[in-house]
Each structure stands twice: as structure tokens, then as C-alpha cells.
């Protein structure tokens, strides 16, 4: 899995990462877990993988929802 990120450094030294990159990473990781669990020689417990994938997906969905809620309302252009 190759991931490129767009870190942004604040004047106080903290790093920021765009939310869409975080959610993409979480969803890609979940997809890789599913692929690994479906492999013939996998020793991963399907129920555990399903729970982990569900948790990652829920976190990604929550981040997306929070970001959407923060977006300014668009005014209709008539």
C-alpha cells in the first residue's frame, strides 16, 4: 500500500493532515484487511476482521460527517 500525505505544519509545530486523506487511509486499510482475511492461507478470524473493518469504517464515516457539518451552507444562486 502506497500512501502519500499532505501534512501541514502549524506555527506552534503541530501537524495537520487533511480529513479526506485520513478517511481514505482508514478505508484502504479496512479493504486490505478484508483481502487478507479472504486469502486461502489466511489465519485471520473472519469475525475479528469484520469487527475491525466495521470499526474503521465507522470512524471514517464519523470524520466525513463531522467535516460535512462544518462546511458553510451554500446559498442558492437564482
Secondary structure as UniProt FT lines:
FT   STRAND          8..9
FT   TURN            11..12
FT   STRAND          15..16
FT   HELIX           19..38
FT   TURN            40..41
FT   HELIX           46..70
//
